[in-house]
Amino acid sequence: MQRKWLAIAAISGFTAVALGAFGAHGLKPTFTAYQLGVWETAVQYQMFHTLALLSLASAGQLVCRRMASISAWLFTVGIVVFSGSLYVLATTGIKWLGAITPLGGLAFLAGWAFLLVSAFKKNKP
């Protein structure tokens, strides 16, 4: 489990930095302040949850592996749905994506809840 989440965290971190730099340098001249704000929010949430994935990959025996794995999946889904919908919204202006973004937020919240459970639940032998 740890290597998989470490790899996913590395990919997500790499893309968050690349997309952040692209937004700051490549999109800034063509984006409105609103679009840049949406893009920056997507990058921030992606990076925050990338760090959470990295922490889960490093937690080892400190957490219930099953609950931690569910948490990691939820963080990954949240990154794709929340940040992904914001990236598309910022670049295309498709407003209905705003209805999808909260689903990613719910995945983030559920991921944090499962992380809390994983801290107190014991691994089965």
Secondary structure, 3 states (H helix, E strand, C coil): CHHHHHHHHHHHHHHHHHHHHHHHHHHCCCCCHHHHHHHHHHHHHHHHHHHHHHHHHHHHHHCCHHHHHHHHHHHHHHHHHHHHHHHHHHHHCCHHHHHCHHHHHHHHHHHHHHHHHHHHCCCCC
